[in-house]
Amino acid sequence: MSGSRLWGALGVAVALLGVVIIAPETLTGIVEHGVTSPEVLYGFGVVLAAVVTVLIVLPSMVRG
């Protein structure tokens, strides 16, 4: 496995782990405080960052 594939897989894994860790707090924040609370917006940011990471890294890993 080349270094770029290893680092790409590690980056995707860390991004998905971030989503798994923040998801319960985000859902609790939505229920308790609403969608516009800072912790919920932070959770949305984490999910958005993970999606962007996957969309950038996975195609290059599949191609290469």
Beta strands, then each sheet from edge to edge (+ up, - down):
end
